[in-house]
Amino acid sequence: MTKRDNNGFGIDRRGFLKGFASATVAAGLVGSREVFADQNSASERFGRGLLAPPAIDATPGTEKYWKKVRKAFALGNDYIHMNTGTTGSQPEFVQNNLAAYNFYKSQDPRDWSLNLAADFPDLFPVVPSATGARQLLVANTYGANADEIVLSYNTTDACNLIFAGTPWRSGDRIVTTNLEHSALAGPIAWARDYHGVEVVMVDIPSNFTADITVDDVLAWFDAALIDTDTEQKQYLAISEVFYKNGLRLPVPELCALARSRGAFSIIDSAHGWGMLPINCHDYGADFIVGAGHKWLCGGPGTGICYVRNSDASTHLLPPFAMGNFGSYGNPFVVPSVLYQNRNWSPASQMQRRGELNVSALYAMTDSLSFFAQIGIRTIYERAVALGNYFKGLIAAHWGPEALWVQENPDARFATGLTAFNPFANKDDGASFAAMNSAINVILSNLALETPKIYIRSISWRSSQNVPADDRVGLRIATHAMYNNYDEIDHVFARLVNQVNLSGLAQL
């Protein structure tokens, strides 16, 4: 059968795809950018078929290896991206696949997924279904059952689903912290205002020093949790990694503590997927939500939501009505057969939320397959090593007190995020405005340099008792897949220069 490309020229589909398969094999050695650049009609070929994750032809763990990994991304040598905590850079083979999914869907809306499965059986699995195969990939990578995985649109989307589906009652309790993102803090405030839920806040110290232990952290939360009766629900709702300062909480230990007090757990791991070696079952959490567009580099409008649906004989499942009410029931059956029961699969019932952007969600899981190929723990350890190197430069120049989260001997606190403030008045709320203004100037100046440097600022309330943000700093994200030590040295040198130009006294 002959089909026509966008320019109206007749092409043989099978013959074309055979040629594209050669590009796929080549991409496995050098990365999609070089493959497409070597083709005479690259613009016609891009997005017309699927590419596998590129294999890295170098010794794992070496700087040469990581430089070849970087070639899978579109980031240029004139751009230093150290704000992955806001958004990641999508691998080029994933960009191609996203376009291919949309192309096939537009070309044949009825049978597009069957066509992809026929043309690329190794790259487009359809067992147990096209979406189910991707949920299974996520589950196998992150220690879950496939029926517990929902492909969401971001952390906020997943938090909204969880809070909407939880039957809140006046007198229920939520234990949280003063450093939460609005994706979690907003639903918590909603539950408080509309359902009379009590909110208990744990203040995380702004200066998280190297002598703070996991036992210290557990004690803070133990003091906030209470023993509940069967009529009262209690939840621990916290971030695994605080976007404000990059601190990682000991989630498995905190979930165990919550469970021992009769509490369920909601974990905002917006920075988890793609950065941390998460094992959902080992965590013991009831819900884990996170973004696909940040450290996982899956592209905008993607995320992963874990809903515990296992171990129910040992640990009670939280009462839950899935949140997306389109799958709940209909007015003709009273009450719905799903009323007050958990005998349903989150991967099925929660995944169906109208017309899904499956192209974006499938592309995200393609990115995950690349990360899994490199090694989830390997990526985490590299990100932490880069982050600790950055922390060392800061501590050597301005002193460890410049770091909002100091390098801790307990690796359970470590992440690829570094937050710091080099100014002498960093702990003085009265100096917040001046420091915030100086930091914004620094960010603007760095973005105008060559190479362009992209980092961000962060601010927060040092305590729930203060009326507004009174702490501020710079936040650096070190991603294993495309950042390196040379970039860190350059960024640090430019930061020192900009801080010197600020005119504010330094530590």
N, C-alpha and C positions, 0 to 999 in steps of 0.2 A: 504494500500500500504506500502511495506517495502522499506526503503531507507538505505543507508550505511553511517556510519560515516567515519571520516578521517582515522580510523584504519582498515576499511574494515569489521567491524562487523555489522551484520544486526540489525536494530532498527526499531521499529514501530513509525512513526513520531507523530501520534496523542497521543499514549501512552506516548511518551517521553515528548511532550509538556504539557501534563496534569501534569506530575511530575514537570516540570519546573514552571508551574503556582503556585505550592505550594511554590517554592522558591521565586517567585514574591511577594506573600502575606507576607512571612517572611521578605523579604527585606524591606517591608513597615514599619516594626517595628524597625529593628536594623541596616539596611544598608547592601548593597550588599556584602561587604567584609566578614562579619561574615557569611552570608548565604552560599557563595561559599566555605568558609573555612570549613563549617560543612558538606559539601557533599563529599561522597566517590569518586566521579568522577568529581570533580569541573572543571578540565581542559577540559573535554569533554562537559560539560554543558555550559561553558562560551561562550557567543556570539552565542548561538543557538536559542535564543528567547529573547523577549523584557522584560525589567523590568520597573516597575513604579517608580517614584521618591519616596525615602524612607520617610515615615511619621516619625515625631520626637515625641517620647513618653516622653515629659517633658513639664513643664510650660513655655510657650513662654516668651522670654525676660530674662530668668535666665541664669546664666553661665552654669548650667547643660544642659540647652537647646542647647546652642551654642556648647558645647562640643560634644553633640550627632550629631549636624549638621556636625561637622568636621569629624565624622566617615564615612560620605558619600564619603570622598576624600581619595586618596591613600597616602597623605602626612604622613610620619612617625613622631614619637615623637622626632627623632633625626634630624629633619629638620625644620627650621623656614623660611617659604617662605614669604618674604615681598617685592617681586618685581612683584606683579600681574600686575602692569602697563606695564610690558613687556610681560608677559604671565601668564595665570592662570592655576590652577590645575583642570583637568577634573574630575567630580564626577565618582565614579566607576560604577554606574549603567549606566551612559552615555557611558563609555568605552565599557561596555557589549553591549549596544544597537548599537553602531557604528559597532562592530564586527558582530552583528546579521544582520544589514542591508547589510553589505558586503557579509555575508554568504548566505543569501537568494538570493541576486542578482547574485552571482556566481553559486548557485545551480540551479536557473531557471531564466535566464536573461529576458525571455519574460514576465512571470507572477509573478515576485518576489513580487511586491507590492500588487497584489491581494492575494497572499498566506499569506503575513503578515497581511493584513486586515482580512482575514478569521480566522487566528490563534490567532490574538490579536486585536479584534475589538475595545476594549476600549483604546488601546495604539497606534493604527495605523489608525487614521481616514483618509478617502479618499474623504470627501466632503468639498468643491466642487471638489477637486482633492487631491492627496497625498501632493503635494507641496502647493496647495492652503490652505489646512487645517493648515499648519504650518505658512504660511503668515498671516492667520486669527488669530492664537495664538499671533503672534508678534503684530499685529494691536490692538488686544483687550488689550494687556498688556501695550502698549505704546501710546495709544490714537490716533490711525490712522484708516484709512479705509484699508481693506485688499488689495484693488487694488493699494495702494500707497506703498506697502512693496515689496522690492526686497531682496532676500537672496543673499548677495554678499560674496566675499572670504576674504575681510579685508577692512580696511579703504582706503588703497591705491587703490584697485580695484574700489571701489565706486567713489572715487574722479576722477579717470581716466574716468569712464563712464560719469560722469557729465560734465567734461571739454570737452571731446570729442564730446558730444552731444550738447553743447552750441554753437550757431553760433556767435562766437566772431568777432568783427569788430574793425578796428583801431579807437581809440577815446573812446572805452568802458573803464570803470573804475572798478578796484577792490580795495576795502579798506580792509586791513589785518593788521597783527601785526608783531612785530619783534621776536615773540616766537613760530612761527608755526613749526610743524613737516614737514619733507620733503614730506609726503603723500599729503599735501595741498600746501606747498611752491613750490614744483616742478611743479605741473600743473599751478600754478600762474605764475611762471617764463616762462613756455612754452607759455602761452597765451600772455605774454608780448613780447617775442622774435619773435614768429611766426605770431602773429596777431596784434601787435601794441597796445595792451591793456595797459592803464596807471595803474601803481601800486602805491597806496598811503599807506604808512606804519605808523601805530600808535605804538609808543614806549610804551610798558608796563613797568613801573618801576620795576627794579630787586627787590628792597626792597618794597614789598607791605605791608605797615604798617596798623595797626589796625584802624587808623583814616580815611582811604580812604573810600569813600561812593559810592553807586551805581550811584548817581548823578554825582560824579566826573568822573566815568568811562564813563557814557553816554556823558559827555561833551567832552571827548577826541575823541570819534568817531563822534560826531556831527560836530566837527570842520573839520573832514576829509571828510565827506559826502557832496555832493553838490546836488542841484536840477537839475534833468536831463530832457532833452526833449524826445520826442517820438523816436528819431533816435539813442539815446545814451543809452546803457545799463550800469547799475551800480550794482555791487554786493558787499555785505559784506561777506567776506570769512574768517572765524575765527574758532579757536578751542573753544569748550565749556569749556574744562579743559586743561590747558597747561601741556603737558607732562614734560616740563622743571621744573616747580615749584609747580604744583598741584593747581594753582589758578583756580577757576571756575568763568567764566564771567556770568553776568546776561543776558542770552540769550533771554528770552521772551521780555525784555525791549529793548534790542539791535535790535531784529528783528522788533519790532514795530517802533523804530526810523528809521531803514533802509527803511521800507515800507513808512513811512511818507515823505521820501526824494526820493521816486520813485525807490528805490533799491530793488533787490532781495537778498536772503540770502542763503549761503552755510555754514553749521555748521559741523565742524569736531568734532564729539563726540566719538573719539576713546576710551575714558575712560568712556563713558556714559552708554552704554548697560551693565546692570548687577550691576552698581554702583549707578546710578542716577534714580530718579522717573520721567523719561521723559514722557511728554505728547506732542506728535508731533503737534497736532492741537492747543493746548494752547501756544506752543512755537511760532507759527506763522511763522516758517521757511519754505523756499521753498525746501530745501534739508537738510537732516541730515544723516550723514554717521558715521559708527562706527564699531568696531571690535567685533567678537564673542569669540575670544580666550583670551581676557584679563579678565576683571572683570566678564563677563558672564560665563567664564570657559567652553566655548563650544568646545574647541579644535582648532588646527591650520587650517588655510584656511577657516575661517568662518567669516561672518559679516552681518550687517543689513544696508540697504540703504532705507531711506524714501524719496520719491519724491512726493511733493504736487500735488494732482490731484483733489482737492476739493475746495469749496468756490470760484470757478472761477467767479461767477456772481458778487461777491463783490470785489475780489482781482485778478487782472490779473495773469494768470499763466506765468511763465517765458518761453521764446521761447526755445524749446528743441527738439532734434532729437534722443533721447534715448541712443546715445553713442555706443551701440553694433549694428553695422550696418548690421549684419546678419539678423536682424528682420526688417530692414528698407524698403526693396523692392528688385526689380530685374531689370536688364537691359531691359527687354521686355516691361515694362510699364514706359512711359516717360511723366511727372515725376512720381515718386512713389505717391501713394494715401496718403502717410504719409508726403509728402513734406509740410513743414511749417504749420503743424497743431499739436494740442495736443489732438486730439480725439482718444486716445488710452490708454490702461491700462499699467502703468509701471510694475505691478506685472506679467503681461502676456508678453508684448513685451520685456521688459528689462531682465526678468528672463531667457528667452531662449537664452543661449549663448553657443551653442554647447553642448557637453556632460558634464553635470554638475556633480560635486561630491556630489550627493544628499545624500549619506550616511553621509558625514560630516555635511552637512547643517541640515539634520534631527536630528542628534545627538546634534547639537547646540540648536535646539528648545526643545529637551528633557531637556537640562540643564536649559533653560528658564522656562520650566514648574515647575522645582524644585524651582527656584528662586521665581516664582509667588506664589507657595504654601507657601513659607516662608513669602513673602510679599516684594515687590520691595521697598516700602518706609521704611519698617522695616530694610531691609538690608542697605539702604543708611544711616539711622540714626545711626545704629550700627557702620558702617565704619567711619562716622564723629566723633562719640564719641571716638572711638579708636584713630583716628588721633589727635583729640584735646587733648587727654590724653598724647600722645607722644609729642605734641607741648608744653604742660605744663611742662613736664620733661626737655625738651631742654631749655625753657625759664628760668626755675628755676636754672639750672646749669650754662648755658653760657649767659643768658640774652635774652630777646625777639629779640634783634637785630641779633642773630644767625639765626633766621628764615627768609627765603626768603619771605615767606608769613605768616604773623602773624595771630593768631586767631582773627577774625573780629567779632564785635557784630552783623553784618548783616549776617545771616545764608546763604544768597544767594551766598556767596563766598566760602562756605565750601565744602571740598571733603575728601576722604580717602587717599589723598597723602600729604606727608610732606617733604619739601625740606629745607635744612639748611646747614650752613657752620660755624663751631665753631672757625675758625681761626681769629686772630686779623686783618689780612690784607684782609679780604674777599671782600672788595670793591676796592682793589688796583689791577688794571689790570697787573701791573708789577710783582705781586706775583702769578699770575695765574698758571704758570708752576709748581712752587714749591708746591702749594696747590693741584693741579691736581695729581701730582706724589704721594703726601702723601695719598690722598684719594684712589688712586688705590691700594696702599699697604694695606690700611685698608680693602678694599673690599676683597682682596686676603686672608688676614689673617682670616677674619671672615668666609670665605668659607672653611677654613681648621679646624675650631673649631668643637667641639661636644657639643651641636647640631650645625649642619651646618647652617650658616646664609646667606641668599641670599637677598641682597639689591643692589642698583646700584648708579652710579654717573651720574650727568647731568652737562652740560655746555651750555652757550649761550652768545650772544652778548648783552651787556647792552643797546646798541643803534644801530640803523641802520647805524650810522655814524662811528662806529669803524670797523677796518678791519678784525677782527677775534674774536673768543670767548674770553671773558675776565672775565667771572663769572663762578664759579664752585661750586658744592655742592653735598651732599648726598641726595638720595631720598628714602623715606620709603613709602610703600603701605600697608595700614591696611585694610584687607578684612574681612567683617563681617562673612563670612561663615567658615573661618578656622584660623583666627588670634584671639588672646585674650590678656588680660591685663598682664598675667604672661609672655607671650612671649615678650611683649613690655618692661617690666621691665628688662628681661634678655638681650634683644638686646641693650637697652640703656646702661646698665652697661658695656657691652662688647665694645660698641662704646666709652664710656668715657675712658676705659682702652686703647684702640687703639689710640685715639686722644692724650692721655698723652704720649704714646710711639713715636708719630710722631716727636717730637722735635720742632714743630712749635708753636709759641706763640698763646695762646688761648684768646678768648674774655673774 
